[in-house]
């Protein structure tokens, strides 16, 4: 969902979405994430100007960041892999909660990190990974086409 009405996302809707987001699993339960919920119209316009993945101006953007100071490390992977996995699970919870509340959203990794860092006042240890525009849908929600289950799910061994 990338097209929204101008209707504000009220606190009564924002709070349960944030609670759902924070209930997500994370590596070693380090919760190495931080989030900035943005509803200020000026900041929203600035974010959109440097985020080609945000098509229309939303009433809310949640910036999902990886907190490198809380990283697990030592897993052989990079902080980017660890961060993206943990932050993506939290964002999935956010989007599911938004959907349950009649809202729509779409995560975007297409943005210029430098300007976004400045607009949001992020310290060096917080790395913005996803921007999630959320709002009241401008048109009725519909499901995107999905591959057939038999094409992508096997039992016991691939192809069976």
Secondary structure, 3 states (H helix, E strand, C coil): CCCECCCCCCHHHHHHHHHHHHCCCCHHHCCCEEEEEECCHHHHHHHHHCCCCCCCCCCEEEEEEEEHHHCCCCCCCCHHHHHHHHHHHHHHHHHHHHHHCCEEEEEECCCCHHHHHHHHCCCCCEEEEEEEEEEEECCCCCCCCCCCHHHHCCCCCCCC
